């Protein structure tokens, strides 16, 4: 079992508090004091459904890690800094975070024989601003080996996309060559979200915080994260609501990078996110399954970015 302190102590799926209320200043002052996400108390309950199961499995894997935190830190200390993630997403066109995705709980197999390195290189040639590598093994067919291989094969920043609940996963990402990690606000209590964000900063990694409603967004903004993703898919029920991202994009301050996630299967979907003020799109299934992934990324990346 991994031994740790701070963010990694005292949490299991069984002992997460059933309810957390936060009404402090961290959910009040947004974008220079403008109260874009204030009002009702911010509440959190442990995730249920598919997300709850994935979170519990992720915690079990982290607890079973054979590599100590100290060893990971030591390896990271001798590695160069990775490419900057947020800076790579600031373009005049929509920035595409192109995902390596073999399968998912909602779709089953998408591209089970996908070669992660060849796919990532095609994405880069197509103009991807960053590569997202799913490392969850049971439902998505990913691995840390994919992450390491992709990070060593492309020049753009690489995001570790997983159900991150434990500090060891963040240090694994760092030594595997990632520039950033995903934190899902719905999966983490407000305290744990902030703690893991701090661990990432300590590891020299940037963070994409994923949200799906205004309470998630309040928690995400309170961390100071520069990159906020809005997921159209409810990860507990797996239902997609294409109005989620357009509805929340306008609440994200203009000094943050807004990323639209899920349901981006056509240029029309991308255009809707563009009109809502997205700075970037995270696209997985549509381009992982594409016969011409380079061309697919190129098409999505051709849309101009609009001011939010």
PASEBA-1860 file (N, C-alpha, C; in nm, 3 decimals):
! residues 308
1> XXXXXXXX> 0.084/-0.119/0.000/0.000/0.000/0.000/0.087/0.123/0.000 ~ 0.046/0.226/-0.072/0.123/0.349/-0.077/0.107/0.425/0.052 ~ 0.218/0.469/0.106/0.213/0.554/0.225/0.229/0.698/0.182 ~ 0.151/0.788/0.239/0.163/0.927/0.198/0.113/1.018/0.308 ~ 0.100/1.146/0.276/0.052/1.243/0.374/-0.032/1.344/0.302 ~ -0.106/1.427/0.378/-0.185/1.533/0.319/-0.297/1.478/0.234 ~ -0.286/1.502/0.100/-0.396/1.465/0.010/-0.421/1.316/0.006 ~ -0.317/1.236/0.037/-0.334/1.092/0.018/-0.375/1.018/0.144
9> XXXXXXXX> -0.400/1.087/0.256/-0.436/1.018/0.378/-0.586/1.021/0.400 ~ -0.637/0.914/0.463/-0.767/0.919/0.524/-0.886/0.913/0.431 ~ -0.869/0.882/0.305/-0.984/0.878/0.213/-0.999/0.741/0.154 ~ -1.115/0.688/0.162/-1.153/0.570/0.086/-1.295/0.594/0.039 ~ -1.342/0.518/-0.062/-1.479/0.537/-0.106/-1.581/0.517/0.007 ~ -1.543/0.444/0.110/-1.637/0.415/0.217/-1.644/0.527/0.320 ~ -1.535/0.606/0.337/-1.539/0.702/0.447/-1.541/0.847/0.402 ~ -1.570/0.872/0.276/-1.589/1.009/0.233/-1.710/1.066/0.305
17> XXXXXXXX> -1.702/1.191/0.357/-1.819/1.249/0.422/-1.939/1.248/0.329 ~ -2.057/1.222/0.382/-2.176/1.215/0.299/-2.217/1.350/0.243 ~ -2.180/1.459/0.311/-2.223/1.590/0.263/-2.126/1.695/0.311 ~ -2.087/1.783/0.222/-1.996/1.892/0.256/-2.059/2.022/0.210 ~ -2.074/2.118/0.301/-2.124/2.250/0.263/-2.013/2.352/0.271 ~ -2.002/2.435/0.166/-1.901/2.541/0.165/-1.972/2.669/0.121 ~ -1.962/2.773/0.202/-2.023/2.900/0.164/-1.924/3.015/0.177 ~ -1.795/2.982/0.187/-1.694/3.085/0.210/-1.659/3.166/0.088
25> XXXXXXXX> -1.557/3.250/0.107/-1.519/3.344/0.001/-1.470/3.276/-0.125 ~ -1.425/3.149/-0.111/-1.369/3.083/-0.228/-1.473/3.060/-0.336 ~ -1.602/3.066/-0.304/-1.704/3.048/-0.407/-1.774/3.180/-0.438 ~ -1.722/3.290/-0.384/-1.785/3.419/-0.404/-1.713/3.504/-0.507 ~ -1.583/3.525/-0.488/-1.510/3.619/-0.573/-1.457/3.547/-0.696 ~ -1.512/3.581/-0.810/-1.472/3.521/-0.936/-1.446/3.633/-1.035 ~ -1.333/3.626/-1.105/-1.302/3.724/-1.208/-1.306/3.866/-1.153 ~ -1.214/3.889/-1.058/-1.202/4.025/-1.006/-1.317/4.066/-0.916
33> XXXXXXXX> -1.384/3.971/-0.852/-1.489/4.004/-0.758/-1.628/3.985/-0.814 ~ -1.643/3.968/-0.944/-1.776/3.946/-1.002/-1.830/3.812/-0.956 ~ -1.951/3.809/-0.902/-2.006/3.687/-0.846/-2.074/3.604/-0.954 ~ -1.991/3.536/-1.033/-2.047/3.457/-1.143/-2.100/3.323/-1.097 ~ -2.051/3.272/-0.987/-2.093/3.140/-0.941/-2.124/3.141/-0.792 ~ -2.182/3.249/-0.743/-2.217/3.257/-0.602/-2.365/3.227/-0.586 ~ -2.412/3.229/-0.460/-2.553/3.205/-0.436/-2.571/3.088/-0.343 ~ -2.626/2.979/-0.392/-2.654/2.863/-0.308/-2.526/2.802/-0.254
41> XXXXXXXX> -2.530/2.743/-0.134/-2.411/2.677/-0.080/-2.359/2.570/-0.176 ~ -2.228/2.556/-0.178/-2.168/2.452/-0.260/-2.174/2.322/-0.181 ~ -2.236/2.220/-0.238/-2.250/2.092/-0.168/-2.187/1.982/-0.251 ~ -2.151/1.874/-0.184/-2.090/1.761/-0.254/-2.132/1.632/-0.184 ~ -2.165/1.533/-0.261/-2.188/1.398/-0.211/-2.104/1.304/-0.294 ~ -2.062/1.190/-0.242/-1.980/1.097/-0.319/-2.050/1.056/-0.448 ~ -1.974/1.037/-0.555/-2.035/1.001/-0.683/-2.097/0.863/-0.678 ~ -2.199/0.845/-0.760/-2.269/0.717/-0.769/-2.256/0.664/-0.912
49> XXXXXXXX> -2.326/0.556/-0.941/-2.332/0.505/-1.077/-2.195/0.469/-1.133 ~ -2.180/0.488/-1.262/-2.055/0.452/-1.330/-1.936/0.527/-1.272 ~ -1.951/0.657/-1.249/-1.840/0.735/-1.194/-1.801/0.683/-1.057 ~ -1.898/0.651/-0.974/-1.866/0.599/-0.841/-1.785/0.470/-0.848 ~ -1.822/0.382/-0.939/-1.748/0.257/-0.954/-1.607/0.281/-1.006 ~ -1.593/0.372/-1.102/-1.460/0.402/-1.157/-1.370/0.467/-1.053 ~ -1.426/0.553/-0.970/-1.350/0.618/-0.864/-1.303/0.515/-0.762 ~ -1.390/0.424/-0.721/-1.352/0.321/-0.624/-1.242/0.231/-0.680
57> XXXXXXXX> -1.253/0.195/-0.808/-1.151/0.111/-0.871/-1.018/0.185/-0.881 ~ -1.024/0.314/-0.911/-0.901/0.394/-0.921/-0.831/0.403/-0.786 ~ -0.908/0.421/-0.681/-0.847/0.427/-0.548/-0.782/0.295/-0.511 ~ -0.847/0.185/-0.545/-0.790/0.053/-0.516/-0.658/0.034/-0.590 ~ -0.653/0.076/-0.716/-0.527/0.063/-0.792/-0.418/0.149/-0.732 ~ -0.453/0.271/-0.691/-0.353/0.360/-0.630/-0.300/0.301/-0.501 ~ -0.387/0.244/-0.421/-0.345/0.184/-0.295/-0.255/0.062/-0.317 ~ -0.272/-0.004/-0.431/-0.193/-0.124/-0.461/-0.064/-0.092/-0.537
65> XXXXXXXX> -0.037/0.035/-0.562/0.082/0.073/-0.639/0.208/0.017/-0.573 ~ 0.292/-0.042/-0.655/0.415/-0.102/-0.604/0.528/0.000/-0.590 ~ 0.508/0.121/-0.643/0.612/0.222/-0.641/0.581/0.324/-0.531 ~ 0.678/0.352/-0.447/0.656/0.444/-0.337/0.655/0.588/-0.386 ~ 0.590/0.675/-0.309/0.587/0.817/-0.342/0.728/0.875/-0.343 ~ 0.810/0.830/-0.249/0.947/0.880/-0.242/1.025/0.846/-0.368 ~ 1.007/0.725/-0.418/1.077/0.684/-0.539/1.031/0.765/-0.660 ~ 0.900/0.790/-0.668/0.848/0.870/-0.778/0.901/1.013/-0.773
73> XXXXXXXX> 0.904/1.070/-0.654/0.957/1.206/-0.638/1.104/1.212/-0.678 ~ 1.179/1.112/-0.640/1.321/1.109/-0.673/1.341/1.103/-0.824 ~ 1.264/1.021/-0.893/1.275/1.013/-1.038/1.235/1.145/-1.103 ~ 1.129/1.205/-1.052/1.082/1.331/-1.110/1.185/1.442/-1.094 ~ 1.260/1.439/-0.987/1.358/1.545/-0.960/1.467/1.550/-1.067 ~ 1.487/1.442/-1.138/1.593/1.436/-1.239/1.538/1.447/-1.382 ~ 1.409/1.481/-1.393/1.348/1.492/-1.526/1.334/1.638/-1.566 ~ 1.344/1.667/-1.696/1.322/1.806/-1.740/1.175/1.844/-1.725
81> XXXXXXXX> 1.149/1.974/-1.723/1.010/2.021/-1.717/0.938/1.985/-1.846 ~ 0.812/1.942/-1.836/0.737/1.907/-1.957/0.689/2.032/-2.029 ~ 0.642/2.019/-2.153/0.587/2.135/-2.226/0.467/2.194/-2.151 ~ 0.450/2.325/-2.163/0.341/2.393/-2.094/0.206/2.359/-2.156 ~ 0.113/2.313/-2.076/-0.017/2.269/-2.125/-0.110/2.387/-2.155 ~ -0.133/2.474/-2.056/-0.227/2.584/-2.076/-0.182/2.676/-2.188 ~ -0.055/2.707/-2.194/-0.005/2.797/-2.298/-0.030/2.739/-2.437 ~ -0.024/2.607/-2.449/-0.044/2.543/-2.580/-0.188/2.555/-2.627
89> XXXXXXXX> -0.280/2.583/-2.534/-0.421/2.592/-2.569/-0.465/2.733/-2.606 ~ -0.374/2.825/-2.607/-0.409/2.964/-2.642/-0.373/2.987/-2.789 ~ -0.472/2.974/-2.875/-0.453/2.991/-3.019/-0.564/3.078/-3.074 ~ -0.547/3.123/-3.197/-0.653/3.197/-3.264/-0.763/3.104/-3.313 ~ -0.728/2.979/-3.336/-0.826/2.877/-3.373/-0.861/2.794/-3.249 ~ -0.966/2.714/-3.258/-0.997/2.623/-3.148/-0.881/2.527/-3.128 ~ -0.836/2.516/-3.005/-0.729/2.422/-2.974/-0.789/2.283/-2.954 ~ -0.730/2.184/-3.018/-0.782/2.049/-3.007/-0.694/1.966/-2.915
97> XXXXXXXX> -0.756/1.914/-2.808/-0.692/1.814/-2.723/-0.741/1.680/-2.776 ~ -0.655/1.612/-2.850/-0.693/1.490/-2.921/-0.663/1.369/-2.834 ~ -0.761/1.282/-2.819/-0.753/1.176/-2.719/-0.723/1.038/-2.778 ~ -0.639/0.965/-2.706/-0.613/0.824/-2.734/-0.716/0.744/-2.654 ~ -0.811/0.682/-2.724/-0.925/0.620/-2.655/-0.963/0.490/-2.725 ~ -0.937/0.377/-2.662/-0.967/0.247/-2.722/-1.109/0.200/-2.694 ~ -1.164/0.239/-2.579/-1.296/0.190/-2.538/-1.352/0.286/-2.434 ~ -1.480/0.269/-2.402/-1.542/0.347/-2.295/-1.662/0.272/-2.241
105> XXXXXXXX> -1.708/0.305/-2.119/-1.825/0.238/-2.065/-1.951/0.264/-2.147 ~ -1.959/0.379/-2.212/-2.081/0.412/-2.287/-2.084/0.351/-2.426 ~ -1.967/0.334/-2.489/-1.962/0.286/-2.627/-1.905/0.145/-2.642 ~ -1.842/0.093/-2.538/-1.771/-0.034/-2.553/-1.645/-0.012/-2.635 ~ -1.611/-0.108/-2.719/-1.491/-0.095/-2.801/-1.507/0.018/-2.902 ~ -1.404/0.102/-2.911/-1.400/0.212/-3.007/-1.291/0.186/-3.110 ~ -1.171/0.160/-3.062/-1.058/0.127/-3.149/-0.963/0.039/-3.069 ~ -1.003/-0.087/-3.042/-0.928/-0.171/-2.949/-0.785/-0.200/-2.991
113> XXXXXXXX> -0.757/-0.197/-3.121/-0.621/-0.226/-3.167/-0.540/-0.100/-3.194 ~ -0.589/0.013/-3.148/-0.523/0.142/-3.172/-0.379/0.141/-3.121 ~ -0.286/0.187/-3.205/-0.145/0.205/-3.168/-0.132/0.346/-3.113 ~ -0.107/0.357/-2.982/-0.108/0.488/-2.918/-0.009/0.586/-2.979 ~ 0.112/0.539/-3.007/0.215/0.629/-3.060/0.181/0.674/-3.202 ~ 0.144/0.580/-3.288/0.110/0.616/-3.426/-0.009/0.711/-3.428 ~ -0.107/0.686/-3.342/-0.226/0.772/-3.337/-0.188/0.913/-3.290 ~ -0.108/0.921/-3.185/-0.068/1.051/-3.133/0.012/1.130/-3.236
121> XXXXXXXX> 0.098/1.064/-3.307/0.176/1.133/-3.410/0.087/1.184/-3.523 ~ -0.017/1.108/-3.558/-0.113/1.154/-3.659/-0.187/1.277/-3.607 ~ -0.227/1.273/-3.481/-0.293/1.389/-3.422/-0.203/1.513/-3.428 ~ -0.077/1.494/-3.394/0.016/1.608/-3.394/0.032/1.664/-3.534 ~ 0.043/1.577/-3.633/0.053/1.625/-3.771/-0.073/1.701/-3.813 ~ -0.187/1.662/-3.758/-0.313/1.728/-3.791/-0.333/1.861/-3.721 ~ -0.241/1.895/-3.631/-0.250/2.025/-3.565/-0.303/2.022/-3.424 ~ -0.306/1.906/-3.360/-0.351/1.900/-3.221/-0.262/1.987/-3.133
129> XXXXXXXX> -0.325/2.061/-3.042/-0.249/2.144/-2.948/-0.193/2.061/-2.834 ~ -0.261/1.952/-2.801/-0.219/1.863/-2.692/-0.279/1.725/-2.718 ~ -0.222/1.625/-2.652/-0.272/1.488/-2.663/-0.322/1.444/-2.525 ~ -0.442/1.387/-2.522/-0.495/1.328/-2.400/-0.479/1.176/-2.410 ~ -0.421/1.117/-2.307/-0.401/0.971/-2.304/-0.480/0.914/-2.188 ~ -0.580/0.835/-2.221/-0.656/0.765/-2.117/-0.570/0.651/-2.061 ~ -0.552/0.650/-1.930/-0.469/0.546/-1.870/-0.550/0.448/-1.786 ~ -0.682/0.467/-1.777/-0.767/0.374/-1.701/-0.772/0.241/-1.775
137> XXXXXXXX> -0.737/0.129/-1.712/-0.721/0.004/-1.786/-0.847/-0.080/-1.804 ~ -0.939/-0.075/-1.710/-1.048/-0.172/-1.709/-1.161/-0.138/-1.806 ~ -1.200/-0.012/-1.812/-1.311/0.030/-1.897/-1.268/0.102/-2.024 ~ -1.144/0.157/-2.022/-1.099/0.238/-2.135/-0.981/0.177/-2.211 ~ -0.926/0.070/-2.161/-0.818/0.001/-2.231/-0.688/0.079/-2.236 ~ -0.665/0.166/-2.138/-0.544/0.247/-2.137/-0.441/0.197/-2.040 ~ -0.327/0.267/-2.035/-0.218/0.227/-1.944/-0.119/0.340/-1.930 ~ -0.040/0.333/-1.823/0.070/0.427/-1.807/0.176/0.407/-1.915
145> XXXXXXXX> 0.187/0.285/-1.965/0.282/0.259/-2.074/0.245/0.340/-2.198 ~ 0.114/0.352/-2.226/0.069/0.438/-2.335/0.114/0.582/-2.312 ~ 0.095/0.629/-2.190/0.130/0.767/-2.157/0.278/0.792/-2.177 ~ 0.360/0.703/-2.127/0.505/0.719/-2.141/0.548/0.718/-2.287 ~ 0.492/0.625/-2.362/0.529/0.613/-2.504/0.487/0.736/-2.583 ~ 0.366/0.784/-2.559/0.318/0.901/-2.633/0.397/1.026/-2.595 ~ 0.423/1.045/-2.466/0.498/1.163/-2.423/0.638/1.166/-2.484 ~ 0.694/1.048/-2.509/0.827/1.042/-2.568/0.827/1.054/-2.719
153> XXXXXXXX> 0.708/1.053/-2.781/0.700/1.049/-2.927/0.647/1.178/-2.989 ~ 0.591/1.269/-2.908/0.536/1.393/-2.961/0.599/1.512/-2.890 ~ 0.586/1.628/-2.953/0.642/1.751/-2.893/0.537/1.833/-2.819 ~ 0.409/1.807/-2.847/0.303/1.883/-2.781/0.281/1.829/-2.640 ~ 0.218/1.907/-2.551/0.192/1.859/-2.415/0.098/1.739/-2.415 ~ 0.114/1.656/-2.312/0.033/1.535/-2.297/-0.039/1.541/-2.163 ~ -0.168/1.511/-2.168/-0.255/1.509/-2.050/-0.279/1.365/-2.007 ~ -0.259/1.337/-1.878/-0.302/1.207/-1.825/-0.449/1.217/-1.789
161> XXXXXXXX> -0.532/1.144/-1.861/-0.675/1.142/-1.832/-0.710/1.012/-1.762 ~ -0.755/1.024/-1.639/-0.788/0.907/-1.558/-0.879/0.954/-1.446 ~ -0.914/0.865/-1.358/-0.997/0.898/-1.243/-0.902/0.914/-1.124 ~ -0.850/1.034/-1.112/-0.740/1.059/-1.018/-0.798/1.096/-0.882 ~ -0.762/1.017/-0.782/-0.813/1.035/-0.646/-0.700/1.034/-0.543 ~ -0.579/1.012/-0.586/-0.467/0.986/-0.495/-0.340/1.051/-0.550 ~ -0.259/1.103/-0.461/-0.138/1.174/-0.501/-0.043/1.087/-0.583 ~ -0.041/0.956/-0.555/0.052/0.870/-0.627/0.024/0.873/-0.777
169> XXXXXXXX> -0.103/0.888/-0.816/-0.138/0.893/-0.958/-0.080/1.018/-1.025 ~ -0.072/1.125/-0.951/-0.016/1.249/-1.005/0.134/1.235/-1.025 ~ 0.202/1.176/-0.929/0.347/1.157/-0.946/0.377/1.052/-1.053 ~ 0.290/0.953/-1.068/0.305/0.860/-1.181/0.298/0.934/-1.313 ~ 0.205/1.027/-1.324/0.191/1.105/-1.447/0.317/1.186/-1.474 ~ 0.372/1.244/-1.369/0.492/1.328/-1.387/0.609/1.245/-1.440 ~ 0.633/1.128/-1.381/0.748/1.049/-1.425/0.722/0.980/-1.557 ~ 0.596/0.977/-1.601/0.563/0.920/-1.731/0.568/1.022/-1.843
177> XXXXXXXX> 0.600/1.147/-1.809/0.619/1.250/-1.911/0.501/1.341/-1.935 ~ 0.395/1.331/-1.854/0.278/1.416/-1.873/0.311/1.561/-1.841 ~ 0.235/1.650/-1.904/0.240/1.792/-1.872/0.127/1.832/-1.777 ~ 0.018/1.754/-1.778/-0.101/1.790/-1.702/-0.178/1.664/-1.663 ~ -0.265/1.679/-1.565/-0.353/1.571/-1.522/-0.496/1.623/-1.518 ~ -0.591/1.531/-1.531/-0.732/1.562/-1.518/-0.777/1.539/-1.375 ~ -0.849/1.635/-1.319/-0.920/1.616/-1.193/-1.068/1.641/-1.219 ~ -1.152/1.549/-1.177/-1.296/1.558/-1.200/-1.361/1.610/-1.073
185> XXXXXXXX> -1.419/1.730/-1.080/-1.475/1.792/-0.960/-1.583/1.705/-0.896 ~ -1.665/1.642/-0.977/-1.773/1.560/-0.922/-1.720/1.440/-0.845 ~ -1.599/1.396/-0.877/-1.543/1.276/-0.814/-1.475/1.304/-0.681 ~ -1.453/1.430/-0.648/-1.368/1.466/-0.534/-1.439/1.566/-0.443 ~ -1.423/1.548/-0.313/-1.475/1.648/-0.220/-1.402/1.780/-0.245 ~ -1.460/1.894/-0.204/-1.391/2.022/-0.223/-1.251/2.023/-0.163 ~ -1.237/1.963/-0.044/-1.106/1.962/0.020/-1.006/1.877/-0.058 ~ -1.053/1.763/-0.106/-0.962/1.674/-0.178/-0.927/1.731/-0.314
193> XXXXXXXX> -1.020/1.797/-0.379/-0.991/1.861/-0.507/-0.879/1.963/-0.489 ~ -0.889/2.046/-0.387/-0.786/2.148/-0.363/-0.653/2.082/-0.326 ~ -0.658/1.976/-0.245/-0.536/1.909/-0.204/-0.464/1.847/-0.323 ~ -0.537/1.779/-0.411/-0.474/1.716/-0.526/-0.426/1.821/-0.626 ~ -0.496/1.932/-0.636/-0.447/2.041/-0.720/-0.311/2.089/-0.668 ~ -0.297/2.098/-0.537/-0.169/2.141/-0.478/-0.060/2.037/-0.501 ~ -0.096/1.909/-0.494/0.002/1.804/-0.524/0.053/1.818/-0.667 ~ -0.039/1.842/-0.761/0.001/1.859/-0.901/0.097/1.976/-0.917
201> XXXXXXXX> 0.067/2.087/-0.849/0.157/2.203/-0.856/0.295/2.167/-0.801 ~ 0.298/2.091/-0.692/0.424/2.047/-0.633/0.502/1.958/-0.730 ~ 0.429/1.880/-0.810/0.492/1.789/-0.905/0.532/1.859/-1.035 ~ 0.495/1.985/-1.049/0.528/2.058/-1.172/0.432/2.029/-1.286 ~ 0.310/1.989/-1.252/0.209/1.958/-1.353/0.097/2.060/-1.349 ~ 0.039/2.086/-1.465/-0.082/2.167/-1.474/-0.203/2.077/-1.460 ~ -0.320/2.139/-1.444/-0.441/2.064/-1.416/-0.555/2.111/-1.506 ~ -0.625/2.015/-1.564/-0.754/2.039/-1.628/-0.859/1.989/-1.530
209> XXXXXXXX> -0.940/2.081/-1.478/-1.047/2.042/-1.387/-1.177/2.033/-1.465 ~ -1.241/1.917/-1.455/-1.363/1.891/-1.530/-1.485/1.917/-1.442 ~ -1.583/1.990/-1.499/-1.705/2.024/-1.427/-1.826/1.988/-1.512 ~ -1.942/1.986/-1.445/-2.066/1.961/-1.521/-2.182/2.048/-1.474 ~ -2.162/2.126/-1.365/-2.267/2.218/-1.320/-2.202/2.335/-1.247 ~ -2.286/2.429/-1.200/-2.232/2.550/-1.140/-2.160/2.523/-1.009 ~ -2.204/2.425/-0.932/-2.134/2.395/-0.806/-1.996/2.339/-0.835 ~ -1.986/2.248/-0.931/-1.854/2.199/-0.973/-1.766/2.316/-1.017
217> XXXXXXXX> -1.824/2.406/-1.095/-1.747/2.518/-1.147/-1.696/2.608/-1.036 ~ -1.779/2.633/-0.935/-1.735/2.713/-0.821/-1.613/2.651/-0.753 ~ -1.617/2.518/-0.734/-1.505/2.450/-0.671/-1.380/2.458/-0.760 ~ -1.400/2.440/-0.890/-1.286/2.443/-0.982/-1.220/2.580/-0.983 ~ -1.301/2.686/-0.990/-1.245/2.820/-0.993/-1.174/2.854/-0.863 ~ -1.223/2.801/-0.752/-1.162/2.829/-0.622/-1.019/2.775/-0.612 ~ -0.987/2.672/-0.689/-0.851/2.618/-0.683/-0.750/2.710/-0.751 ~ -0.797/2.794/-0.842/-0.707/2.876/-0.922/-0.667/2.810/-1.053
225> XXXXXXXX> -0.727/2.698/-1.087/-0.691/2.627/-1.210/-0.708/2.717/-1.332 ~ -0.612/2.709/-1.424/-0.617/2.789/-1.546/-0.701/2.726/-1.655 ~ -0.725/2.595/-1.648/-0.796/2.524/-1.754/-0.917/2.453/-1.693 ~ -1.036/2.487/-1.743/-1.160/2.430/-1.693/-1.230/2.358/-1.808 ~ -1.260/2.231/-1.790/-1.332/2.154/-1.890/-1.477/2.135/-1.849 ~ -1.567/2.150/-1.944/-1.710/2.127/-1.918/-1.751/2.001/-1.993 ~ -1.792/1.900/-1.919/-1.828/1.772/-1.979/-1.977/1.766/-2.006 ~ -2.014/1.749/-2.132/-2.154/1.731/-2.167/-2.211/1.600/-2.115
233> XXXXXXXX> -2.123/1.505/-2.083/-2.170/1.374/-2.036/-2.175/1.371/-1.884 ~ -2.288/1.327/-1.831/-2.300/1.299/-1.689/-2.232/1.164/-1.664 ~ -2.121/1.163/-1.596/-2.043/1.041/-1.580/-2.107/0.940/-1.486 ~ -2.206/0.983/-1.411/-2.276/0.888/-1.326/-2.380/0.808/-1.405 ~ -2.451/0.874/-1.496/-2.554/0.808/-1.575/-2.511/0.779/-1.718 ~ -2.401/0.844/-1.763/-2.346/0.835/-1.899/-2.433/0.904/-2.005 ~ -2.532/0.980/-1.961/-2.618/1.053/-2.054/-2.551/1.183/-2.097 ~ -2.556/1.213/-2.227/-2.501/1.337/-2.280/-2.612/1.441/-2.294
241> XXXXXXXX> -2.585/1.561/-2.243/-2.673/1.676/-2.264/-2.591/1.781/-2.339 ~ -2.613/1.799/-2.468/-2.530/1.891/-2.546/-2.544/2.037/-2.505 ~ -2.639/2.067/-2.417/-2.655/2.205/-2.370/-2.570/2.236/-2.247 ~ -2.506/2.136/-2.189/-2.430/2.158/-2.067/-2.314/2.254/-2.091 ~ -2.230/2.222/-2.190/-2.114/2.308/-2.215/-2.154/2.449/-2.256 ~ -2.245/2.467/-2.352/-2.284/2.604/-2.387/-2.339/2.683/-2.267 ~ -2.411/2.614/-2.178/-2.468/2.682/-2.063/-2.366/2.728/-1.962 ~ -2.258/2.652/-1.945/-2.157/2.686/-1.844/-2.042/2.770/-1.898
249> XXXXXXXX> -2.016/2.761/-2.029/-1.902/2.834/-2.086/-1.906/2.983/-2.051 ~ -2.027/3.041/-2.055/-2.038/3.185/-2.033/-2.003/3.224/-1.889 ~ -2.002/3.127/-1.797/-1.970/3.154/-1.657/-1.822/3.141/-1.627 ~ -1.744/3.094/-1.722/-1.601/3.076/-1.700/-1.530/3.208/-1.731 ~ -1.456/3.264/-1.636/-1.389/3.392/-1.661/-1.299/3.386/-1.784 ~ -1.285/3.499/-1.849/-1.211/3.503/-1.976/-1.063/3.478/-1.958 ~ -1.012/3.490/-1.835/-0.869/3.463/-1.814/-0.841/3.314/-1.793 ~ -0.945/3.231/-1.790/-0.928/3.087/-1.783/-0.951/3.028/-1.922
257> XXXXXXXX> -0.901/2.910/-1.944/-0.920/2.840/-2.072/-1.038/2.744/-2.057 ~ -1.138/2.761/-2.142/-1.259/2.680/-2.136/-1.254/2.569/-2.240 ~ -1.269/2.446/-2.194/-1.260/2.329/-2.281/-1.396/2.258/-2.284 ~ -1.450/2.236/-2.404/-1.574/2.159/-2.419/-1.538/2.012/-2.436 ~ -1.609/1.925/-2.363/-1.579/1.782/-2.364/-1.706/1.699/-2.391 ~ -1.688/1.589/-2.462/-1.789/1.487/-2.488/-1.894/1.534/-2.589 ~ -1.933/1.441/-2.675/-2.037/1.466/-2.773/-1.990/1.545/-2.894 ~ -1.859/1.559/-2.912/-1.805/1.633/-3.026/-1.777/1.534/-3.139
265> XXXXXXXX> -1.881/1.497/-3.212/-1.863/1.397/-3.316/-1.865/1.454/-3.457 ~ -1.898/1.582/-3.470/-1.905/1.643/-3.603/-1.860/1.788/-3.596 ~ -1.837/1.846/-3.712/-1.797/1.986/-3.717/-1.910/2.076/-3.667 ~ -2.035/2.032/-3.681/-2.148/2.109/-3.628/-2.143/2.114/-3.476 ~ -2.107/2.002/-3.413/-2.093/2.000/-3.267/-1.983/2.096/-3.224 ~ -1.872/2.093/-3.296/-1.761/2.181/-3.264/-1.800/2.327/-3.282 ~ -1.876/2.356/-3.386/-1.920/2.493/-3.412/-2.009/2.544/-3.300 ~ -2.095/2.457/-3.245/-2.181/2.497/-3.134/-2.097/2.535/-3.011
273> XXXXXXXX> -1.993/2.456/-2.985/-1.903/2.488/-2.873/-1.827/2.616/-2.901 ~ -1.785/2.636/-3.025/-1.716/2.758/-3.065/-1.803/2.880/-3.038 ~ -1.930/2.873/-3.078/-2.021/2.986/-3.059/-2.046/3.015/-2.912 ~ -2.036/2.911/-2.828/-2.057/2.929/-2.684/-1.934/2.987/-2.614 ~ -1.823/2.998/-2.685/-1.704/3.058/-2.627/-1.597/2.962/-2.583 ~ -1.601/2.838/-2.634/-1.495/2.742/-2.600/-1.362/2.788/-2.658 ~ -1.257/2.771/-2.581/-1.121/2.795/-2.630/-1.062/2.668/-2.690 ~ -1.110/2.555/-2.643/-1.053/2.426/-2.685/-1.161/2.319/-2.681
281> XXXXXXXX> -1.136/2.211/-2.754/-1.223/2.093/-2.754/-1.140/1.972/-2.716 ~ -1.194/1.887/-2.629/-1.132/1.758/-2.601/-1.217/1.655/-2.676 ~ -1.156/1.590/-2.776/-1.229/1.499/-2.863/-1.165/1.361/-2.855 ~ -1.246/1.260/-2.826/-1.195/1.125/-2.810/-1.247/1.027/-2.912 ~ -1.371/0.982/-2.895/-1.425/0.873/-2.977/-1.422/0.903/-3.126 ~ -1.463/1.025/-3.164/-1.477/1.058/-3.306/-1.345/1.049/-3.381 ~ -1.236/1.088/-3.316/-1.108/1.084/-3.387/-1.030/0.956/-3.359 ~ -1.056/0.891/-3.246/-0.990/0.763/-3.222/-1.038/0.658/-3.322
289> XXXXXXXX> -1.165/0.668/-3.361/-1.222/0.572/-3.455/-1.211/0.617/-3.601 ~ -1.159/0.736/-3.624/-1.155/0.790/-3.761/-1.057/0.713/-3.849 ~ -1.095/0.692/-3.975/-1.004/0.627/-4.071/-0.883/0.715/-4.099 ~ -0.902/0.846/-4.090/-0.794/0.942/-4.114/-0.787/1.036/-3.994 ~ -0.722/0.994/-3.884/-0.719/1.077/-3.764/-0.650/1.211/-3.786 ~ -0.548/1.214/-3.869/-0.480/1.341/-3.897/-0.577/1.440/-3.961 ~ -0.651/1.393/-4.062/-0.746/1.480/-4.129/-0.861/1.521/-4.039 ~ -0.904/1.430/-3.951/-1.014/1.462/-3.859/-0.974/1.574/-3.764
297> XXXXXXXX> -0.853/1.565/-3.708/-0.806/1.671/-3.620/-0.793/1.802/-3.697 ~ -0.740/1.795/-3.816/-0.720/1.915/-3.898/-0.852/1.987/-3.923 ~ -0.957/1.912/-3.948/-1.088/1.974/-3.972/-1.139/2.046/-3.847 ~ -1.133/1.979/-3.732/-1.179/2.042/-3.609/-1.095/2.165/-3.574 ~ -0.966/2.158/-3.600/-0.875/2.266/-3.563/-0.884/2.387/-3.656 ~ -0.963/2.377/-3.760/-0.972/2.488/-3.856/-1.068/2.597/-3.812 ~ -1.149/2.570/-3.707/-1.247/2.669/-3.661/-1.181/2.781/-3.583 ~ -1.218/2.903/-3.611/-1.162/3.019/-3.539/-1.217/3.022/-3.397
305> XXXX> -1.136/3.069/-3.304/-1.181/3.084/-3.167/-1.251/3.217/-3.151 ~ -1.362/3.218/-3.077/-1.437/3.339/-3.052/-1.414/3.385/-2.908 ~ -1.416/3.515/-2.887/-1.398/3.568/-2.751/-1.517/3.530/-2.663 ~ -1.492/3.505/-2.539/-1.599/3.470/-2.444/-1.630/3.589/-2.356
END
